[in-house]
Amino acid sequence: MADQNPYDENFYRAQKDGSYRSAELTIPMLFKWLPKPRTVVDVGCGLGTWLSVFKRHGAEVLGVDGAYVKKDMLYIKKEEFLEADLENESVSTDGERFDLAVSLEVAEHLSAKRAPTFIRDLTSLSNVVFFSAAVPMQGGTNHINEQWQSYWAKYFADENYVCIDCIRPQIWDIKEIKVEYKQNILLYVKESALGSYPRLLDFYLSRRHDKQLLDTIHPDNWLGVVYYLHDMMRKLRN
C-alpha cells in the first residue's frame, strides 16, 4: 500500500450511507435462503455498516479490517472490531467458525498474489460466504485487482465451495441498493454442507447443469462508465 493512506475519513464518509441502506435492503433477501445467522464475521468490514444490520437481526458480529479504519466512525462496538493487515496476514480468529462470513467489495483492494489465500481465509471462517468484488473497469479507490466474478468462483471451487447466484435476481432492480452490490454479490457454500440449507440445495440442484452467467454487468454501471468516457472525450476536444 502507498505511504499515504487512501482509506481516509473522506473515503468512509462517501460510502457509509449507501452501504448501510444497501445492507438494510439486501440482508432480508438473504434470509429467504438460509436461517438468520447467530454469528457473522465481515472481513474488510470498513465501518461495520453491514454488520450493524446483521446485529439488528440478532447476530453476534465480528468485523475485521485494517488499522486505518476510523474507530470513532464505527457502526459496531470497538470490541467487535479486530485489526488485521488483510494484504500481508492470514485472517485468524483462533479457529472460531461462524454461521456466515461476509466480504463485500474488498478483494479488489488486495494484490493478485493474495487472491487465492484470501479466499482460503474466508472459507476457513464459515461454510457460507457472502461475497462480492469489483469487476474490470468498475473503478474505485485503490482497486488493484479488479476481476470478473468467474475469477473468484474458481478460487472458491478450489476450496470445494459452489457458487449460488440467488441474491442478484432479487435485488437487481432495487434502485436504493448500490450498483456494485446488485452486480457483484454472490453466495458461496461448502458443497458438503449444502444439505443443511434445503432452499439453497434445491436452487443449486435445479440449476447445476445450466451454464452460470456470473460475469454480468449491471446497466447502471455500464452507463456510468460510458458517460464518464464521453465526458472525458468532450473535455479533451475542448
C-alpha positions as CSV (number, residue, x, y, z in Angstrom):
1,M,0.0,0.0,0.0
2,A,1.2,3.5,-0.7
3,D,2.6,5.6,2.1
4,Q,-0.4,7.9,2.0
5,N,-3.5,6.0,3.3
6,P,-6.2,6.0,0.6
7,Y,-8.8,4.9,3.2
8,D,-9.2,8.2,5.0
9,E,-12.2,9.8,6.6
10,N,-13.4,11.2,3.3
11,F,-13.4,7.6,1.8
12,Y,-15.6,6.3,4.5
13,R,-17.9,9.3,4.6
14,A,-18.5,9.0,0.9
15,Q,-19.7,5.4,1.1
16,K,-21.2,4.8,4.5
17,D,-24.8,5.9,3.9
18,G,-25.2,4.0,0.6
19,S,-23.6,0.9,2.2
20,Y,-25.8,1.0,5.2
21,R,-29.0,1.4,3.1
22,S,-27.9,-1.4,0.8
23,A,-27.4,-3.7,3.7
24,E,-30.9,-2.9,5.1
25,L,-32.5,-3.9,1.8
26,T,-30.3,-6.8,0.9
27,I,-29.9,-8.8,4.1
28,P,-33.6,-9.7,4.4
29,M,-33.3,-11.2,0.9
30,L,-30.5,-13.5,2.2
31,F,-32.8,-14.8,4.9
32,K,-35.1,-16.2,2.3
33,W,-32.4,-18.8,1.6
34,L,-30.8,-19.6,4.9
35,P,-31.7,-19.2,8.6
36,K,-30.8,-16.0,10.3
37,P,-27.1,-16.4,11.3
38,R,-26.3,-16.3,15.0
39,T,-22.7,-15.3,14.3
40,V,-21.3,-13.3,11.4
41,V,-17.8,-12.2,10.6
42,D,-17.1,-9.5,8.0
43,V,-13.6,-9.4,6.5
44,G,-12.9,-6.0,5.2
45,C,-15.8,-4.6,7.2
46,G,-14.9,-0.9,6.9
47,L,-17.1,0.9,9.4
48,G,-19.2,-2.2,10.0
49,T,-22.4,-0.9,8.2
50,W,-23.4,-4.4,7.1
51,L,-22.6,-5.9,10.5
52,S,-24.8,-3.3,12.2
53,V,-27.8,-4.6,10.2
54,F,-26.9,-8.2,11.0
55,K,-26.8,-7.2,14.7
56,R,-30.2,-5.7,14.4
57,H,-31.4,-9.2,13.2
58,G,-29.9,-10.8,16.3
59,A,-26.4,-11.8,15.3
60,E,-23.2,-11.6,17.3
61,V,-20.7,-10.0,15.0
62,L,-17.0,-9.5,14.4
63,G,-15.5,-7.1,12.0
64,V,-12.0,-7.4,10.6
65,D,-10.2,-4.7,8.8
66,G,-7.0,-2.6,8.8
67,A,-5.7,-0.1,11.3
68,Y,-6.7,2.7,9.0
69,V,-10.4,2.3,9.9
70,K,-11.7,5.3,11.8
71,K,-12.7,3.8,15.1
72,D,-14.8,6.8,16.1
73,M,-17.0,6.3,13.0
74,L,-17.7,2.6,13.6
75,Y,-21.3,1.3,13.4
76,I,-20.3,-1.6,15.7
77,K,-18.7,-1.6,19.1
78,K,-14.9,-1.2,19.2
79,E,-14.6,-4.6,21.0
80,E,-16.4,-6.2,18.0
81,F,-13.6,-4.9,15.7
82,L,-10.4,-6.9,15.0
83,E,-7.4,-5.1,13.4
84,A,-5.6,-7.1,10.7
85,D,-3.4,-6.4,7.7
86,L,-5.5,-8.1,5.0
87,E,-2.8,-7.9,2.4
88,N,0.0,-9.5,4.4
89,E,-1.6,-11.6,7.1
90,S,-3.9,-14.5,7.1
91,V,-7.2,-13.8,8.8
92,S,-7.2,-15.6,12.1
93,T,-10.0,-15.9,14.7
94,D,-8.3,-18.6,16.7
95,G,-10.1,-21.4,14.9
96,E,-13.6,-20.0,15.5
97,R,-16.1,-20.6,12.8
98,F,-19.2,-18.5,12.1
99,D,-22.6,-19.1,10.7
100,L,-21.8,-16.6,7.9
101,A,-18.7,-15.0,6.5
102,V,-19.1,-11.7,4.6
103,S,-16.6,-9.9,2.4
104,L,-18.1,-7.3,0.1
105,E,-16.1,-5.1,-2.3
106,V,-12.8,-5.9,-0.6
107,A,-10.8,-8.4,-2.6
108,E,-10.1,-5.9,-5.4
109,H,-8.1,-3.9,-2.9
110,L,-5.7,-6.7,-2.4
111,S,-2.9,-7.9,-4.8
112,A,-3.5,-10.7,-7.2
113,K,-0.9,-12.9,-5.4
114,R,-3.1,-12.6,-2.3
115,A,-6.3,-13.7,-4.1
116,P,-6.1,-17.5,-3.5
117,T,-5.1,-17.3,0.1
118,F,-7.7,-14.6,0.8
119,I,-10.5,-16.9,-0.5
120,R,-9.0,-19.7,1.6
121,D,-9.2,-17.4,4.7
122,L,-12.8,-16.7,4.0
123,T,-13.7,-20.4,3.6
124,S,-11.9,-21.2,6.8
125,L,-14.3,-19.0,8.7
126,S,-17.7,-20.4,7.6
127,N,-19.5,-22.9,5.4
128,V,-21.3,-19.9,3.8
129,V,-19.6,-16.9,2.3
130,F,-21.5,-13.8,1.2
131,F,-19.0,-12.3,-1.3
132,S,-18.6,-9.6,-3.9
133,A,-15.7,-7.9,-5.6
134,A,-15.2,-5.2,-8.2
135,V,-15.2,-6.2,-11.9
136,P,-12.8,-4.7,-14.5
137,M,-13.3,-1.0,-15.2
138,Q,-15.6,-0.7,-12.2
139,G,-13.3,1.9,-10.7
140,G,-12.8,2.9,-7.1
141,T,-10.2,3.9,-4.5
142,N,-7.1,1.7,-4.6
143,H,-8.6,-1.0,-6.8
144,I,-5.6,-3.1,-7.7
145,N,-7.1,-6.4,-8.7
146,E,-10.5,-5.9,-10.5
147,Q,-11.6,-9.3,-11.9
148,W,-14.7,-10.9,-13.3
149,Q,-16.9,-12.9,-10.9
150,S,-15.8,-16.2,-12.5
151,Y,-12.2,-15.5,-11.4
152,W,-13.2,-15.6,-7.8
153,A,-15.5,-18.5,-8.4
154,K,-12.6,-20.6,-9.5
155,Y,-10.7,-19.9,-6.2
156,F,-13.8,-20.9,-4.2
157,A,-14.1,-24.0,-6.3
158,D,-10.6,-24.9,-5.3
159,E,-11.8,-24.9,-1.7
160,N,-14.9,-27.1,-2.7
161,Y,-17.4,-24.2,-2.4
162,V,-20.1,-23.9,-5.0
163,C,-21.4,-20.6,-6.3
164,I,-25.1,-19.9,-5.9
165,D,-26.4,-16.8,-7.7
166,C,-29.7,-16.5,-5.8
167,I,-29.4,-12.9,-4.5
168,R,-28.7,-10.8,-7.5
169,P,-32.0,-11.5,-9.3
170,Q,-33.8,-10.4,-6.1
171,I,-32.0,-7.0,-5.8
172,W,-31.2,-6.2,-9.4
173,D,-34.0,-3.6,-9.9
174,I,-33.9,-2.0,-6.4
175,K,-32.7,1.5,-7.1
176,E,-31.6,2.2,-3.5
177,I,-29.1,-0.6,-3.4
178,K,-25.7,0.5,-4.7
179,V,-24.9,-0.9,-8.1
180,E,-21.8,-2.7,-7.1
181,Y,-23.7,-4.9,-4.8
182,K,-26.5,-5.5,-7.3
183,Q,-24.0,-6.5,-9.9
184,N,-21.4,-8.5,-7.9
185,I,-23.0,-10.2,-4.8
186,L,-22.8,-14.0,-4.9
187,L,-23.2,-16.7,-2.3
188,Y,-20.6,-19.5,-1.9
189,V,-21.5,-22.6,0.1
190,K,-19.3,-25.6,1.0
191,E,-20.6,-28.3,-1.2
192,S,-20.6,-30.9,1.5
193,A,-22.7,-28.6,3.7
194,L,-25.4,-27.8,1.2
195,G,-27.8,-30.4,2.8
196,S,-28.0,-28.1,5.8
197,Y,-29.7,-25.4,3.7
198,P,-32.6,-27.0,1.9
199,R,-33.6,-24.0,-0.2
200,L,-30.1,-23.4,-1.4
201,L,-29.7,-27.1,-2.1
202,D,-32.9,-27.1,-4.2
203,F,-31.8,-24.0,-6.0
204,Y,-28.4,-25.5,-6.7
205,L,-29.6,-28.9,-7.9
206,S,-32.2,-27.3,-10.2
207,R,-29.5,-25.3,-12.0
208,R,-26.3,-27.2,-11.6
209,H,-26.3,-28.3,-15.3
210,D,-27.0,-24.8,-16.6
211,K,-24.2,-22.5,-17.6
212,Q,-23.8,-19.9,-14.9
213,L,-23.7,-16.4,-16.3
214,L,-21.6,-15.0,-13.5
215,D,-19.7,-12.3,-15.5
216,T,-22.6,-9.8,-15.6
217,I,-22.6,-6.0,-15.9
218,H,-25.5,-4.0,-14.4
219,P,-26.8,-1.4,-16.9
220,D,-26.3,1.4,-14.4
221,N,-22.6,0.5,-14.1
222,W,-22.2,0.3,-17.8
223,L,-23.9,3.7,-18.4
224,G,-21.8,5.2,-15.7
225,V,-18.6,4.2,-17.4
226,V,-19.9,5.3,-20.8
227,Y,-21.0,8.7,-19.6
228,Y,-17.6,9.2,-17.9
229,L,-15.7,8.3,-21.1
230,H,-18.0,10.6,-23.2
231,D,-17.3,13.4,-20.7
232,M,-13.6,12.9,-20.8
233,M,-13.6,12.9,-24.7
234,R,-15.6,16.1,-24.7
235,K,-13.1,17.8,-22.4
236,L,-10.2,16.7,-24.5
237,R,-11.8,18.0,-27.6
238,N,-12.3,21.4,-25.9
